[in-house]
Amino acid sequence: MTALVAGLWTLLIVAGVWYAASRRKRKRDAWRDWLGDEVKHSREPPEVSASLVIAEVIARLGAGASVESAWRESLENAEIPWDGPVIDHEGVPSALSDPRLRSSSSSIAAACRLTHQIGAPLAEILESVLDTIDEVDAADRARVVARAGPQMTARLLTVLPLVGVVASIALGIDVIGLWMQGGPVTVSAIFGVILWIVGHEWSRRMIRQATEDINASVDPVVMMDLLVASLRSGASIPHSLAALGKACREPQFERCATLLRVGAPFNALEGEIDDPVHLNLIRALRPAWTFGASPTPLLGLLGKRIRAARGTRAQEEAERLAVRLVIPLGLCLLPAFVAIGVVPIIATISLPGM
């Protein structure tokens, strides 16, 4: 029995070390502070709205400032740090890597690259996407608020096993002694701790994946705004598509531009597109390419549909997260609560000599 207890507690220690190692990266700065290797005496950075930063850049450009100066002064005013040059060779600010701008960073970078591609004024291009980026910021904030409920539920159930232990001790039960005696209570405790670690890590990863930036690619409405801005600047449809593909890192648009330039039928473009939203964008250009009609009304209608869908998307994602969290909570955290906190109570009441 002694060998069994030693082996089980060894397994528990290994599980604890694994869990601590999985959190090491997130706690690295805290460890450095504790060890004295790095001391920080700075206040929390202020909240930043990407749309307000862009609006300030537009205002400074309109007042005659250079592109680099407009970005530098606007970023300094918003207290957003950056490394190296303010903008790169395509006019993209290096400060877009700041986490506070990540929800709109791809869209802002695409607008800057498009300016570089077609030679239009940056203020004009940024102004064309300003409202959309403001909507993206608002949707991101709504998403955070909607997910607060499932996150709080997961946190409360994560500490539930500890509450069971405290309740057992409050009832006068020698929980630690029961754990160290061996037998079914020890096995139950070790099994419960392992379940608690697995459940906590499982739910934490679910929440992290759900709260990660889903705007890693350029917002589709921003793509439509940029395409309209390019066409209004005088660029042809093939040139606008090629510039849009390079700006948004979407080679499929560049292939479509090449097909148009070599005289391929417009239907051939649909074979190059694998995303439904991008396919609708291409189809909106058919009247303009075939009959010379303006594509702006169709692109505007597509943008309105996407904007309308954003109103309910945050709530749907929060509800989906709440449903998914039932799996680790039901399979791991609740059984962990029973194994750690309830079993010692049952053992004390029902088993003789406990």
N, C-alpha and C positions, 0 to 999 in steps of 0.2 A: 504494500500500500504506500509505503514511504517513497519508493521509486516512482510509483505512478503519480503521486502528488508532485514530486520534483519535476517529472517530465511535463506535467500539465502546466506548472508554473513557468517552466522554461519556454513552453509554447506561448504563454501569455506575454512573457517579456519580449520574445521575438516579434509578436504582433505589435506590441507597444513601440518597439524600435522602428518597425516598418512604418507605422503611422506617423511617428515623429519625423522620420526621414522624408516622408511625403510632404510635410509642411515646412521643411527647412527653407526652401526657396522663398516662400512668402514671408518667413520670419527672419530673413537674413539681415535686414536693416536693424531690426530690433536687437538681434544678437550683437551686432557691431556697436550699437549704442551702449548695451550692457557691459561689453568688454572695454569700452573706452576707445575703440579704434576710430570711431567717427562720431562726433558730437554735433548735433544740429540744433540751432536755436532760431528757428524760423517759424512763422505762423503759417497756418494752413493757407494754400493758394486760394484766391477768390474763384467763385463760379464764373464760367466764361460762356457767353453765347456766341456761337460762330456767326450767326446772322448779324449781330451787333459789330463784330470785328470787321466783317465784310462791308457793312454800311459805312464804317469809319474809313476803310480803305477807299471806297468809292468817293466819299466826300473829300478826302485828301487828294485823290487823283483829279477830281473836278476842280480843286483849288490850284492845280498846277504842279503838284509834287510828282517826283519821279516814282516809278513802280517800286523800286527798292526802298526809297525813303518812306513811301506810304505804308508799306508792309512793316518796316522797322518801327515807325512811330506808333502804329496801331497795335502791334504786338506788345511793345513796351507799355503802352497805356493799359492794356489788358493784363499785364504782368504774366505774359507767356514767354518762357525762356526758349532759347534755341541754341544749337551748336553750329559752328561754322558760318558760312555766308547766309545772309537773310533769305535769299532765293537762289535756286540752282539755275542751270543753263536753260531750262524750260520755263523759268519764271515761277516755279512752285516753291512756296515758303517751306523752309526746313522745320518750322515750328509746328507743322501739321501733325508731327508725331506725338505731340502733347496729348495725353489721354482725354483731356477735357474737350478736344476738338475731333476726337476719333469718329464720332457719329457722322460728321460731315466732311472729314478729311479727303475722302476719295472724290467727292463731288467738287470740292474746291480745287483740288489738284487738277481734275479734268478741265475745269473752266480755265485755269491758267495755261494748261497745255494747248487747249484749243486756240487761245489767243496767240500763242506762239506759232501755231500751225497756219492760221488764216490771216494773221497780221491785223486783226481788229483791235480797237482800244480795249484795254483790260476793264476799264470802268463799265463799258457797255456790256461786256460779257458777264461780268459779276452781277450787274444790275438785273440781267435777264434771269438769273438763277437765285436771286436773293430771297424772294418769297418762298420758293420751294425749299431752300435750305432752312429757312425759319420754320417751315412745317415739319421738316425732318427733326429739328431740335425739339419742337413741341411733342412730336410723336415719341421721341426717345425719352423725354421726361415722363410722358404718360405711361410708357412701358415700365419705367422704374417704379412708379406709384402702383401700377396694377400688380406687379410682382411682389410687392411688399408683404401682402397677406400670405401667400404660399411660403415665402422665405421665413416669416415669423413663425408659422406653424411648424416648419421643419426644425427651427432652432428650439422651440419649446419641447418638441418630442425628442430632440437630441439629448436634452438635459433630464429627460424623464427617468432614465435609469439611476442617475445620481439622486434624484428626489426619492426614489424607492429606497436607496441605501440610507439616506438621512432619516426617512420615516421609520425604517427598521431600527436604527440606533435610538431614535426617540422613544420607541416602544420598549427599550431596555434589552434588545437582542444583541448578543455579541457577534456581530456580522463578521468581523475580521477573524475571530476565533473559529467560527464555523467554516470560513473559507480555507483556513490553514489546516483543518483537521483531516482533510481527505474525505473520500466518499462522494455521495451524490451532490452534496452542496458545493464542494470544491469544483467538481466537473461542471455543474450548472453555472457557477460564477465565471469560470474561465470561458465557457461557451458563450455566456452572456456578454462578457467583455469583447470577445472576438466579434460577435454580432453587432455590438455597439460601434466598434471601430469601422466595420464594413458598412453598416448603415449610415453612419455619419459621413464617411468618405463618399459613398454612393450618392447620397442626397446633395452633398456639397458640390460634386461634379455636375450633377444635373442642373443645379442652380447656376453654377458658373457658365455652363454651356448655354443656358437660356439667357443669361445676362451679357454674354459676349456680344461684341459689336456685330450686328447682322448687316451692317452697311459696309461690308468690306469692299463691295463693288459699288460703282457709281449708281446713285438713285435713278430709276428709269425716268422719272419726271424731269430730273436734271438733264438726262440725255436728250429728251424732247426739247427742253428749253434751249439747250446748246445747239441743237440742229436748227431750230427756228432762228436763233441769233446768227448762226453762220449763213443761212440762206438770205436773211435780211441784210447782211453785210455785203452781199453781192457775189458770194461764192456759188459755184454750180452745185448741182446735186451730187455728182461723183466726188467733187473736191470736198464737199461738206461731209459726205459719208466717210471718206478717207481720213479727214481731219478728226472726225468724231471717233473713229476706231482707234487712232493713235492716242487721242486724248484720254479715252476711257479704257484703254488697254483691251479692246475688243477686236481682234483680227477679222472676225466675220464681217464687220462693216467695211473693212479695207478690201476684202475679197469681193463684196458687192460692188464697191466703187470700181474695181478693176473690170468686173463683168460689164458694167454700164459703159465703160470707156472703150471696150472692144466691140461694142454693139450687140451684146447678148440680149435676148428677150427678157423683159422684166420678170417673168415667171421664174427664170433661172435663179433669181436672187433668193427666193424662198427656200431653195435647197441648201443654201449656205447658213441658214439661221436655225438654231436649235432651241431658242428661248421664246416662249409665246409672246412675252411683252416686246421683245426685240422684233419679232415677226410682225406684230401689229404696227410697230414704228415703220418698218420697211413698206408694208402695205399702204400706209398713209401717204407714201410718196408716189404711189402709182398714178393718181390723177395729175400730179404735177409733172411727172416724167412723160406721161402719155398725151395729155391734153393741155399742159401748161397752166393748170389751175393751181391756186395757192394751197400748199399743204398745211398752212397754219390752223385752219378750223378743225381738221381731223386730228392733228397732233394735240391741239388744245382739248378736244373732247376726250382723247385717251388719257391725257393728264388729269382731267377732272375725275374720271372713273377711278384712277389709282389713288387720288387724294381722298375720294369718298371711302374707299376700302380701308384707308389708314385709320379711320375713326373707330372701327371695331376690332382692328387687328391686335392692339395692345391687350384688350380684354380677352380675346380668344387665346392669345399666347399665355396669359396668366392662368386661365382655366385649364389649358393643356398642361402647364407645368404642375398645377395642383393635382391633376389626375395622375400624372406620371410619378409624383412624389409618394403616392399611396403605396407603390411597390416597395421601395426601401423602408418606408415607415412601417408597413404591415409585416414584411418578411424579416426585418432585422431589428428595428428600434423597439417595437412593442414586445417581441419575444425577449429582447435584451432586458427590458424593464422587468419582465416576469422572472427571468433567470437570475438576475442580480438582486432585485429588491423583494420579490414576492416569495421565492423559494426558501430563503432563510426563515421567513416568518412561518411558512407551512411546516418546515422541518422542525422548528422549535415547538410548534403546537402538537404535531402528530408523531414525531419520532422520539422514542424514549432516550434519555441521556443527553439530549441536545440542550 
